């Protein structure tokens, strides 16, 4: 039995084939193409040709993709949606999408704020206005809308009104309508949670396209016995159906795949991972084998959200970053890059643009292309460029630390050749032999997770009881996402006292993970 892991990046599409013992049989790196499926097909074909295995032996295929991120950033392929907020009259002061850019607001065909919602302690703010909701959904149906975002005040405490609105939406608009419910996606904070829900609703067509496209790509290559999974941004996997329901959870899955792959290759459970690509470098933290989650609101394409996201810092540095010398003698590296055209434009490959890769070759850090083509670069210039490169990375490492001590660092990614094996602030620097495809490895080895979050007053529900109930719910969510029930284990428990709430109110967050079914 084999697993096929694929990760699509901005510059390269990486693929690995792993056996049942999680040993890497074949790894390939192909350029990402304007049509991402051409790059995926090329990578799959290369893996199959090099391995020579029976294609029927591939039983699991995993994909990490940037499609959803690109759709938001580029404002492309987003579906027209309806937005229903349950929270009148309390929330009418700030309408949905109040701070969104005008070009992104166009996805909203219609919006409404109706009566309903809850107080912070779960008491009903107002009765749910079912009649107004029905009229809104009927209007959306007439306009041909196929996706709806539903949010409600303090639905993280009580989701009754959201659930009823979702039922009513399907009753009026049909069972095929895509319904995004905020309590299933975001955390506390109505506006940020609503924003994440709106983006999720707008991404449903993108999700259907990349899930069905990946499945078709595999089928075209004769891989017909494989169960298909998509990478989530917490370093775990989800089924195709789950991905279609929550496409926003694929955002930033590339860095988390690299973090998981780096942990697997280095055997380290706690470290800072530096993933150097052709255009950008992503830094993340591996904590007990999984990516550290961001504790602050995250902005995506100019939209402030609060759903689960990895704690990642991205900088404009990669193997294709362009190196320049200013008139005053200072040397800059990036943030612009030649990207996937590096094999045509970099000096060592016969091009005319000096890149970070050329500097690494000139200083003897790696041997690529024709080293004689960079022999004319002065030593002083190359050293200044390398100082700029290491300075960018070391500053970012300091930003990721939670203490002043040295930390273990894992260097992965195809562009990691541009970094030296000594960095200030690092205890040890590890460069795995096949770290260039760590992202694809992370995709292939990932487990399936379930995440549960709720506000609980321990004066009403005792702490031990509340945590046990939360753990059971998180485990059930992992099973629903595709995990084998017997293998599910709790990997993270967090309860934080909220001083500004009455009683003994805590935010309870539980994460469970298990092996693929």
N, C-alpha and C positions, 0 to 999 in steps of 0.2 A: 504494500500500500504506500502511495506517495502523496505528498502535499505540494501544491503549486502556489507560491506566494509571489504577488506582483505589486509593485508600488510605482505609481506614476508621479514624477516630479516635474518641475518646470523645465529642467534641462535633460534629464535622463529618465528612462523607464527601466526599472530593474526587475529581474525575475530570478527566483531560485526554485529548485526542485529538491525536496527533502524526503528522506525515507521514513519508515515508521519509527525509527530510533532517533529521529530529528537530526540526522547527519545530512549535511549539504552534499548532494550528488552533483549538481550542476548549478552554476550561477552565470548570468549574462547581464550585460548593461547595454541598452540601446538608446539612441537619441529619441526624446519625446517629439512627436510629430504634430503639426498643426491640427490634424484630426487624430486625437489621442488613441483611437482604436487601431490605427495603422501601426503605431508604436507598440501597443499591447500585442497585436497579432505577430509583429516581428519578433518580440521578446518570447512569446509562446513557441513560435516556430523554432527559434534558436535553441531553446531549452529542450524541445522534443528531439531535434536533430542531433544535438550533442550527447544527450543521454541515451538515445536509442531504445528507450523503454516501451513497453506495451502501454498505449495510451489509456486502455481500460483500467490500468492499475492506479491511475490518478483518481483518488477518491474525494479529495477536498481541494478547492481552489479559493484563494483569498485575494481580494483586491483592495488596495489603498489608493484613493484617487483625490485629486484636487478640483474635481468638476464643480462641486458646490461652492467652494471658495471662489473660484474663477467666475462663476455665474453672478455672484453678488458683486464682486469687485468690478467686473466688466459690464454689469447691468445687462446681461444677455440671457435669454432662454428662461426668464422668470415668468411664472404663470400669473394671469390676472386673478385676483382674490377678493373675497369679502371679509370685512373685519367687524366682529361683534365684541363689544366690551360690556360686561355686566357690572354696573357700578354707578348708575344714576340714583340720586342726583349728585353724589359726593365727588365724582371724578370728572365732571363735565368741564372743569376749568382747564384741563390739559387734554386735548383730543388725541387719539391715536396718531402716530407718525409725526408728532408736533415738531420734532427737531430733525427730521429726515431731509435729505437733499431732494430737490424738486424732481430730478430725473428718476429717483427711486420711488417717489410717492405715486408715480403713475401706475404701479402694479395694483393699487387699490381701486376696484371698480365702485365699491360703496362701503361706507362705514356707518356704524350705529352705536350709541351708548344707551343702554336700556336699564330699567330698574332691577335691583338685585345686589348681591354681594354680601360680604361679611365684615365684621369688626376683627381686630387683631386677636381677640379671644374666642373667635368662632361664633359669636352672636350674630344673628341676621341683621344686616344693615338695612335692607329693604326686601320686600317680597320679589321673587323672580317674575318679571313681566313676560309671561309666556306668549301672550297675544302679540306684543311688539316683536318678539323674537320670530314668531311664525310669519308675520308680515315681512320682516327683513329677509328671511330665507326664501319666501315666495318671490320677492323682487329679484333676488340673486339668481334664482332658477330661470326667471324670464330673460335675464341678461346672459344666460349661458355660462355662468361662473361654475367652476368645478372644484374649487378649493376654498376653504373657509378657516379663518383663525379666530378662536374664541378665547377670551381672557376674562378674568373676574377678580375683584378685589379680595385679597387674602385667600385665594384659592389654594395656596400651599397649606393653609390651616384647615379649610373645608372646601371640597370640590363639588358639592352637591349641585350648585347652579350650573357649573360648567358641564357636568355630566348630563344633566337634563337638557341643556342647550344642544349638546352634541347629538343626543337621541332625537330631539326635535328636528335638527338639521337633516339628519339622514331620513327621517320620516317624510319631510317636505321635499327635499332635493334628490332623494334616491340613495340607495346603499353604495353607489359607486363614487359619491362625493368624497373628497379628501378633507378630513376634519382634523385640525391641529388644536390641541387643548393645552393651555398654558401650564396647568399644574403638572403635566407630564413632561414638560420640557425645561422650564426655567426655575429659578429660586425666588427668594423674597425680593420684593421691589416690583410693583405693578408695571411700570413703564418698561424697564429692561426685560422683564419676563414676557411682556406683551410683544416687544420688539423681536425677541427670539422666536416667538410663536408665529409672527407674521412672516419672518424669513423662512421658517420651516414650511409654512403653507405655500409660499411662492416657489419653493424648490421641488415640488412634487413631480413636475414634468422632467426636470433634470434627473431626479432619482430614478424614475421609470426608464429614462433613456440609458443611463449608465449601467443599471442592473440588467436590463434586457440585452443591452449591447454586449456586455461582458459575457453573458450566458451564450449569446449567439456566436461570439468570437471563439469561445471554447468548442462549441458544437461544430463550427466550421473546420476546426482543426482535429476533429475526431475525439475530443475529450468529452465524452457523454455520460460517464458514470460518476462525475464529481459533484458533491454538494458545494454550493457556492455561498461564500460569506463576504461581507464588506468590513473594512476596518473602521473602528470607532476612534474618537479622539481621546479615549482614556487608556488606549493600549490594548483593547480587547476587540472582539468580533461581534457581528450581528448577522442575522439571516437576511436574505434579500427582501423578504416581506417587512421585516423590522426596519430595514434601511429605507424602504419606500414610505414607511410611516413617519420615520424620524430622520430625514436626510441631513438635517443640520448637524447631527452628531458625527458626520464624516468630516466636518471642517477641522483642519489641523491634525488629521490622522497621520500625515506624512512624518512630522517630527516625532510623534508618539511611537510610530512603527520603528523608527531609527533608535529611539531610546530603549524599547524592548529588545530589539535585535542586538544593540550594543551590550546590554546586560547579559544576554544569552551567550554572546561570543567571549566576553571578558570574565564571566562567572561572578561579576560583582552585583550586589543587590542595592548598593547605595553609592552613587557617584554623580558627577556632572558629565553629561554627554554633549560632545561638540560634533555636530553633523554638518560637514562642509560640502556643499553642492557646487554646481557650476556658477551660480548667480548669488546665492545667499548662504549664510551659515546660521543654523538654528542651535540654540543652547537650551537644554532642558535638564531636569534632575530626575534621576532614577531613585525611587524611595521604596524600599522593601520590594523591589522587583517591578514596580509599576511607576508610570510617570507621575510626578507631583502635580496636583491640581492647582490652578490659579485661584487665589482667594479674592481677587478684585474683578470688577466688571470688565468685560472685554469688548473692544470695538471691532466690528467686522464691516469693511466697506463703508465706514463712516457711521455705522449703526451701533449704538451702545446696547450690549446684551448682558445677561447674567446667567446663561446656562453653563453647563459643565464644560470647561476648557482646560487644556494643559498649561502649566506654567512654563512658557517658552519665550525666549528672547531671540529675535531675528535681526541680523545685521547684514548690510550690503557688502558681503565679502564671499568670494567663491573662486574656484579655479580659473574662471574666465574673467575675473575682475580686471578692469583696465588700469594700468599703472601709468602715472604721469609725473613729470618733474616740472614744478612751477619756476617762475623767473627768479624767485628768491632762493632756489635750491632745495626747497622742501619737496618731498615725494608723497603723493597721495595714491591710495589704492581703492578703486570702486567709488561709489556704489554701482556704477554702470558696469555691464559685463557683456562679453561677446556670446555668453550663453552656450547653446548647443552648436554654435558655429565655431567653437574653439579649435576644432581640427582643421579649419580652413583659415582662420584669422590670427591665431597665436604664432609668435615668431618661430617656435620650435617645429611647427608644422608647415612652415613655408609662408606664413602670413606676414602682415606688416604691423600688427598691433601688439604692444608689450602687455602681457597679462601676468597675473600672480603665478601662474604655472611656469611661465618663462623665468621668473625670479627664482622659483624653487629649483629649476633645472640649472640655472646659472650658479647657484650656491651649493649644488651637489646634493640637495635633499632628495632628489628623485632623478630617474633617467627616463625621459620621454622624448619622442620625436628625434630631432637632430640637434644635439647639444651645441654643435659648432655654430648654429644660427644665433646663439645668444652669447657667444664668446666675446663679442664686441661690447657688451654691456659692462660698464665700469663697476668694479667691486664696491666702491663707495655708494653708487646709485643703488645697486642690488641690496646692500646692507640697510640703507635707508628704507627701501621698500619693505624689506622683511621686518624692520622695526615697526613700521606702520601696521603691517599685518598682525604681528604678535600683540601690539598695543591694543588694537581693536578687540581681539579675542580675550586678552587678559582683563580688560575693563569690563567686558561682558561676564566673564567668570566671577569677578568680584560682585557684580550686580545679582548673580544667582545664589551667592553664598548666604547662609544664615548665621555664620560665625566668622571670625577673623582667621581661623586656622586653615592649614592647607587641606585640600580635598583631592580625592582620586578623580582623574579625568580620563574619559574614553574618547578617542578620536575615531570617527567613522565618516563614511561618505566618500564619494569618488574624489572630491576636492581636498581631502585631508592631507594629501601629499604636500600641500603648500605650507603646512605648519611644522615647526620644529618639535622634537620630542622632549623639550624642556620648556615649561611655561611657569612664570612666576605665580605663586599661589597654589601650585599643584604639588600634591604629595608624590603621586606617581602618574605618569602619562602612558596609557596603553593604546597601542594601535593594532587592533586585531587584523590577522592576515587577510580575511575577506570582508573587512569592515566597509568596503565600498558598496556592498549590497546589504548592509545591515537593515535598511528599511524593508526590503523584500523578505528578509529572514524574520523580522519582527512581525510582519503580516502573517507569515506562515505558521509561527509558533504560538500565536495569541490564543488566549482563552476567551470565554464569553462571560460578560458581567451583567450585574443588575445593580442599580443605584437607587437608594431610597432616601428621601429627605422630608422632614416634617417638623413643625413646631409642636412641642409637647410641654404641658404644664405638669411638673412632677408632683404638684400638690393634688392634682386630679388623678393622674396615672403614675404610680410609683416608678422610679427610675428603672429598676430591674425589669419590671413588667414591660415598660415602654421600649427598652432596648431589645428585649427578646422578641417582641412583636415586630419591631423594625427590622431585625435580622431575618425573621421569617419572611417578611415582605420583600426584602432585598434578594433573598435566595429565590423566591418565586419569580421575581422579575428576571433573574438570570436564566431560569429555566424557560421562561417565555421567550427569551432572546436566543435560545438554542443550546443551552448547557445541559449536560447530563445531571439529573438531580442528585445522584449519589456522589458526584465529584465536587459539588458546590461547597465552597468554604468562605467564611467571612474574612476579608483581607484588610478592611479598614473600618474603624468605628470612631465616630467623632460626635460629641455632644457639647455644645457651647452655651453657657448661660447668657441670656439676653437681659442685661441689667435694666433696660428701659421698658421691659414688659412687666405686667403685674404678676404676682405670684412667683412661682419658680419655673418660669418658661425657658426652655432650652431648644436650640436647633439641633435636631438629631439627624446625622448623616451616616448611612451605612453603605458599604460596597461589598458585594459578593461576587465571586468568580468561580467558574467551573470549566471542565473540559468540554470540547465540542461533542455534540450528540452524533 
